[in-house]
């Protein structure tokens, strides 16, 4: 079972999620090689809850989500 303490959680707007998705697509090989895992849940009002599971190679701080 996965606990909330095992991951970073961020609620993203549609635009932020688009940028997150672009980052994942661009860096897919490195993320796969480093076994980075995440899951996405669509919330209401075009927001997305993203859980990024702890991994030393990437955190939300590494992913440019701002304009």
C-alpha positions in Angstrom: 0.0 0.0 0.0 1.2 3.5 -0.9 1.2 6.1 1.8 1.0 9.9 1.2 4.3 10.2 2.9 5.9 8.2 0.1 5.2 11.0 -2.5 5.0 14.6 -3.2 1.5 15.8 -4.0 0.6 18.8 -6.1 -2.7 20.0 -7.5 -2.1 21.5 -10.9 -4.2 23.6 -13.2 -4.8 22.5 -16.8 -1.9 24.7 -18.0 0.5 23.4 -15.3 -0.5 19.8 -16.0 0.2 20.4 -19.7 3.7 21.6 -18.8 4.2 18.6 -16.4 3.2 16.3 -19.3 5.6 18.1 -21.7 8.4 17.6 -19.1 7.6 13.9 -18.8 7.5 13.4 -22.6 10.7 15.3 -23.1 12.6 13.5 -20.3 10.9 10.1 -20.7 14.1 8.1 -21.1 15.8 9.5 -18.0 12.7 9.2 -15.9 12.3 5.6 -17.0 16.0 4.8 -16.4 15.7 6.3 -12.9 12.4 4.5 -12.2 10.4 7.7 -11.6 6.8 6.9 -10.9 3.8 9.2 -10.7 0.0 9.0 -11.0 -2.6 11.5 -12.0 -6.2 12.0 -10.8 -8.5 14.4 -12.6 -10.3 16.6 -10.1 -13.2 18.9 -10.8 -12.8 22.4 -12.4 -10.0 21.3 -14.7 -7.5 20.5 -12.0 -5.3 17.5 -11.6 -3.8 15.9 -8.5 -0.4 14.5 -9.3 1.5 12.2 -6.9 5.2 12.1 -7.7 6.7 9.2 -5.8 9.9 9.9 -3.9 12.9 9.4 -6.1 16.3 11.0 -5.7 16.5 11.9 -9.4 13.5 14.3 -9.7 11.1 16.3 -7.6 8.4 19.0 -8.4 11.1 21.6 -7.8 12.9 20.2 -10.9 9.9 20.5 -13.1 9.2 24.0 -14.6 5.4 24.5 -14.2 5.3 28.3 -14.2 4.6 30.3 -17.4 
